[in-house]
Amino acid sequence: MMLVKLATMQGASPWTGTVFANLWLALLWGVPAILNWQIAPTAAWGQAAVIGGLFVLGQIFTYLAFQYGDVSVATPVFGVKVLIVALCGLLMAGEAIPYRIWIAACLAAGGVAFVQFTGRRTGLGDKTSADRRGLTIGMVLLSGIALSLFDILLQMWGTRWNSREFLPVVFAATAGFSLLLIPWVDRPTVLYRKGILGWMLIGTFMMAVQAMSMSYALGTWGDATRVNIVYSLRGLWGVSLSWILARWFGANEAFLAPTTMLMRLIGAVLLTAAVITAIGR
């Protein structure tokens, strides 16, 4: 995400990242499936299209969140997604919500509060105003809802089919939906002239590999809540890396006071605690 944001800060459209990542996914899943002709039957295509559409919608909100906010704000808040996944799973299963989920929700709320801490400025200033932070968090939550539904439906429907046959159809659908964004996508030649084509290609490739790994786990074994528990630990990594590498990437975190980043780190820890609590027995 930091590589993609670096490219967008230098003029790339956020829609370029969405389309590139989805084309990578279609390529990485599609080529082996076509060569081995491992494609799910047509009865699964409608379900695959729904799942693929939710994935693209979640991606769009994700890129908007990272474009308009700080990595150290958006990344920890993504940890709340595990609670959304757990709640969606419980509601769809018609089960009572256990007390640990409510405790985890309180911890997550505290984490979000710390992440929103403004603090004072040390250089050019905190470019993320209160309104901008609110917009960032709102985009993250909308992304979390869409991607949570993606996870739950992939767990429900993907495990009914062979994941190696079902996932290529899912990501072919994501690539198809992504083509609707082509009018707002930068041409590779334009990115090359700006010197950011490499950042965009590497960043979106890494995101595609991440999505492949998580989707394979969900489509093969299910257990969306636990998968998201492990995944949401990236909140700690996001704050730490964005703090350490901020000046090299030219990110907003380079101009924040240490107190502000410390508060965001505490928020990430609380969100991680919420994750651990949610999965406990």
C-alpha positions as CSV (number, residue, x, y, z in Angstrom):
1,M,0.0,0.0,0.0
2,M,2.9,2.4,0.7
3,L,4.3,1.7,-2.8
4,V,0.9,2.4,-4.4
5,K,0.4,5.5,-2.3
6,L,3.8,6.7,-3.4
7,A,2.7,6.4,-7.0
8,T,-0.6,8.2,-6.4
9,M,1.2,11.0,-4.6
10,Q,3.2,11.5,-7.8
11,G,0.2,11.7,-10.0
12,A,-1.2,8.2,-10.5
13,S,-4.9,7.6,-10.3
14,P,-6.1,5.4,-7.4
15,W,-8.2,3.5,-10.0
16,T,-5.0,2.5,-11.7
17,G,-4.0,0.6,-8.6
18,T,-7.4,-1.2,-8.5
19,V,-7.3,-2.2,-12.1
20,F,-3.6,-3.3,-12.1
21,A,-4.1,-5.4,-8.9
22,N,-7.2,-7.1,-10.4
23,L,-5.5,-7.8,-13.7
24,W,-2.6,-9.4,-11.8
25,L,-5.1,-11.6,-10.0
26,A,-6.9,-12.6,-13.2
27,L,-3.5,-13.4,-14.7
28,L,-2.1,-15.3,-11.8
29,W,-5.3,-17.3,-11.3
30,G,-6.5,-17.5,-14.9
31,V,-3.5,-18.7,-16.8
32,P,-2.9,-21.9,-14.7
33,A,-6.7,-22.6,-14.7
34,I,-6.9,-22.3,-18.5
35,L,-3.7,-24.3,-19.1
36,N,-5.0,-27.1,-16.9
37,W,-8.7,-26.4,-17.8
38,Q,-9.7,-26.2,-14.1
39,I,-12.8,-24.0,-14.3
40,A,-15.8,-24.2,-12.0
41,P,-19.1,-25.3,-13.7
42,T,-21.5,-22.6,-15.0
43,A,-23.8,-23.1,-12.0
44,A,-21.1,-21.4,-9.9
45,W,-20.5,-18.4,-12.1
46,G,-23.4,-16.3,-10.6
47,Q,-22.0,-16.8,-7.1
48,A,-18.5,-16.0,-8.3
49,A,-19.7,-12.8,-10.0
50,V,-21.4,-11.6,-6.7
51,I,-18.2,-12.3,-4.7
52,G,-16.0,-10.6,-7.4
53,G,-18.2,-7.5,-7.4
54,L,-17.9,-7.2,-3.6
55,F,-14.1,-7.5,-3.9
56,V,-13.9,-4.7,-6.4
57,L,-16.2,-2.5,-4.3
58,G,-14.0,-3.1,-1.2
59,Q,-10.9,-2.3,-3.2
60,I,-12.3,1.0,-4.4
61,F,-13.0,2.1,-0.8
62,T,-9.6,0.9,0.3
63,Y,-7.7,2.9,-2.3
64,L,-9.8,6.0,-1.5
65,A,-9.0,5.6,2.1
66,F,-5.2,5.4,1.5
67,Q,-5.3,8.2,-1.1
68,Y,-7.0,10.7,1.2
69,G,-5.5,9.7,4.6
70,D,-2.4,8.4,6.4
71,V,-1.3,4.8,6.2
72,S,-1.0,4.9,10.0
73,V,-4.6,5.9,10.3
74,A,-6.2,3.7,7.7
75,T,-4.2,0.5,8.3
76,P,-5.0,0.0,12.0
77,V,-8.7,0.7,11.5
78,F,-8.8,-2.1,9.0
79,G,-8.4,-4.3,12.1
80,V,-12.1,-3.6,12.8
81,K,-12.9,-5.7,9.8
82,V,-12.4,-8.9,11.8
83,L,-15.3,-7.8,14.1
84,I,-17.5,-7.1,11.0
85,V,-16.7,-10.6,9.7
86,A,-17.5,-12.2,13.0
87,L,-20.8,-10.3,13.3
88,C,-21.8,-11.1,9.7
89,G,-21.0,-14.8,10.3
90,L,-23.1,-14.8,13.5
91,L,-26.0,-13.0,12.0
92,M,-26.1,-15.1,8.9
93,A,-25.9,-18.2,11.1
94,G,-28.6,-16.9,13.4
95,E,-26.5,-17.4,16.5
96,A,-26.4,-15.2,19.6
97,I,-23.4,-12.8,19.8
98,P,-21.0,-14.0,22.5
99,Y,-19.7,-11.6,25.2
100,R,-16.2,-11.7,23.8
101,I,-17.3,-10.0,20.6
102,W,-18.7,-7.1,22.6
103,I,-15.5,-6.8,24.6
104,A,-13.6,-6.8,21.4
105,A,-15.8,-4.1,19.9
106,C,-15.1,-1.9,22.9
107,L,-11.3,-2.4,22.5
108,A,-11.6,-1.7,18.8
109,A,-13.5,1.6,19.5
110,G,-10.8,2.6,21.9
111,G,-8.2,1.8,19.2
112,V,-10.0,3.9,16.7
113,A,-10.1,6.8,19.2
114,F,-6.3,6.6,19.7
115,V,-5.7,6.4,16.0
116,Q,-7.7,9.6,15.4
117,F,-5.4,11.5,17.9
118,T,-4.3,14.7,16.3
119,G,-1.3,15.9,18.3
120,R,0.9,18.7,17.2
121,R,2.9,19.3,14.0
122,T,6.7,19.1,13.7
123,G,7.3,20.3,10.2
124,L,5.0,21.1,7.3
125,G,2.1,20.1,9.4
126,D,-0.4,17.3,9.8
127,K,-2.0,17.2,6.4
128,T,-4.8,15.0,7.6
129,S,-7.4,17.3,9.1
130,A,-10.2,16.1,11.4
131,D,-12.6,15.9,8.5
132,R,-10.1,14.1,6.4
133,R,-9.5,11.5,9.1
134,G,-13.2,11.0,9.5
135,L,-13.5,10.5,5.7
136,T,-10.6,8.1,5.8
137,I,-12.1,6.0,8.6
138,G,-15.5,6.1,6.9
139,M,-14.0,4.7,3.7
140,V,-12.2,2.0,5.7
141,L,-15.4,0.9,7.3
142,L,-17.3,0.8,4.0
143,S,-14.4,-1.2,2.6
144,G,-14.6,-3.5,5.6
145,I,-18.3,-4.2,5.1
146,A,-17.8,-5.0,1.4
147,L,-14.8,-7.2,2.0
148,S,-16.4,-8.9,5.1
149,L,-19.3,-10.0,2.9
150,F,-16.8,-11.1,0.3
151,D,-15.1,-13.3,3.0
152,I,-18.3,-14.8,4.3
153,L,-19.8,-15.5,0.9
154,L,-16.5,-17.0,-0.3
155,Q,-16.5,-19.2,2.8
156,M,-20.1,-20.2,2.2
157,W,-20.0,-20.7,-1.5
158,G,-16.3,-21.3,-2.3
159,T,-16.0,-24.3,0.0
160,R,-18.9,-26.0,-2.0
161,W,-16.7,-26.0,-5.1
162,N,-13.1,-26.8,-5.7
163,S,-11.3,-23.6,-4.7
164,R,-8.8,-24.0,-7.5
165,E,-11.6,-24.0,-10.0
166,F,-13.9,-21.5,-8.3
167,L,-11.3,-18.7,-7.6
168,P,-10.2,-18.2,-11.2
169,V,-13.9,-17.4,-12.1
170,V,-14.1,-15.0,-9.1
171,F,-11.1,-13.1,-10.2
172,A,-12.0,-13.2,-13.8
173,A,-15.2,-11.4,-12.6
174,T,-13.2,-8.8,-10.7
175,A,-11.1,-8.1,-13.8
176,G,-14.3,-7.7,-15.8
177,F,-15.8,-5.3,-13.3
178,S,-12.5,-3.4,-13.1
179,L,-12.7,-2.7,-16.9
180,L,-15.5,-0.2,-16.1
181,L,-12.8,2.0,-14.5
182,I,-10.6,2.1,-17.6
183,P,-11.6,5.7,-18.5
184,W,-10.0,6.8,-15.2
185,V,-6.9,4.6,-15.4
186,D,-3.5,5.9,-16.3
187,R,-1.8,4.5,-19.4
188,P,1.5,2.6,-18.6
189,T,3.4,5.0,-20.9
190,V,2.2,7.9,-18.8
191,L,3.3,6.2,-15.6
192,Y,6.6,5.4,-17.1
193,R,7.3,9.0,-18.1
194,K,6.5,10.0,-14.5
195,G,8.9,7.4,-13.2
196,I,6.3,5.6,-11.1
197,L,5.4,2.6,-13.3
198,G,7.7,0.3,-11.3
199,W,6.2,1.4,-7.9
200,M,2.7,0.7,-9.2
201,L,3.5,-2.7,-10.7
202,I,5.4,-3.9,-7.7
203,G,2.8,-2.6,-5.2
204,T,-0.2,-4.0,-7.0
205,F,1.6,-7.4,-7.6
206,M,2.3,-7.7,-3.9
207,M,-1.4,-6.9,-3.1
208,A,-2.5,-9.5,-5.7
209,V,-0.3,-12.2,-4.0
210,Q,-1.8,-11.2,-0.6
211,A,-5.3,-11.5,-2.0
212,M,-4.5,-14.8,-3.6
213,S,-3.2,-16.3,-0.3
214,M,-6.2,-15.1,1.7
215,S,-8.8,-16.1,-0.8
216,Y,-7.3,-19.6,-1.2
217,A,-7.4,-20.0,2.6
218,L,-11.1,-18.9,2.7
219,G,-12.2,-20.9,-0.3
220,T,-10.4,-24.0,0.8
221,W,-10.9,-24.2,4.6
222,G,-13.4,-21.4,5.4
223,D,-13.1,-20.1,9.0
224,A,-13.3,-16.4,7.9
225,T,-13.1,-15.1,11.4
226,R,-9.7,-16.7,12.2
227,V,-8.3,-15.9,8.8
228,N,-9.1,-12.3,9.4
229,I,-7.7,-12.4,12.9
230,V,-4.3,-13.2,11.6
231,Y,-4.6,-10.8,8.7
232,S,-5.6,-7.8,10.8
233,L,-2.3,-8.0,12.8
234,R,-0.9,-6.0,9.9
235,G,-2.2,-2.9,11.8
236,L,0.9,-3.0,13.9
237,W,3.2,-3.4,10.9
238,G,1.4,-0.6,9.1
239,V,2.0,1.9,11.8
240,S,5.6,0.8,12.4
241,L,6.6,0.8,8.8
242,S,4.9,4.0,7.9
243,W,6.7,5.7,10.8
244,I,10.1,4.2,10.0
245,L,9.9,4.8,6.2
246,A,7.8,8.0,6.2
247,R,10.6,10.4,5.1
248,W,11.8,8.0,2.4
249,F,8.2,7.7,1.0
250,G,7.4,11.3,1.6
251,A,4.3,10.3,3.6
252,N,2.4,12.6,6.0
253,E,3.8,10.6,9.0
254,A,7.1,12.3,8.4
255,F,5.6,15.6,9.6
256,L,3.9,14.3,12.7
257,A,5.1,14.6,16.3
258,P,6.3,11.5,18.0
259,T,3.4,11.7,20.5
260,T,0.9,11.5,17.6
261,M,2.6,8.4,16.2
262,L,2.8,6.9,19.7
263,M,-0.9,7.3,20.1
264,R,-1.5,5.7,16.8
265,L,0.7,2.8,17.8
266,I,-1.3,2.4,21.0
267,G,-4.5,2.4,18.9
268,A,-3.0,-0.4,16.7
269,V,-2.2,-2.4,19.9
270,L,-5.8,-2.0,21.1
271,L,-7.1,-3.1,17.8
272,T,-4.8,-6.1,17.9
273,A,-6.1,-6.9,21.4
274,A,-9.6,-6.7,20.0
275,V,-8.6,-9.2,17.3
276,I,-7.2,-11.6,19.9
277,T,-10.3,-11.3,22.1
278,A,-12.7,-11.9,19.2
279,I,-11.1,-15.2,18.4
280,G,-10.8,-16.4,22.1
281,R,-13.0,-19.1,23.6
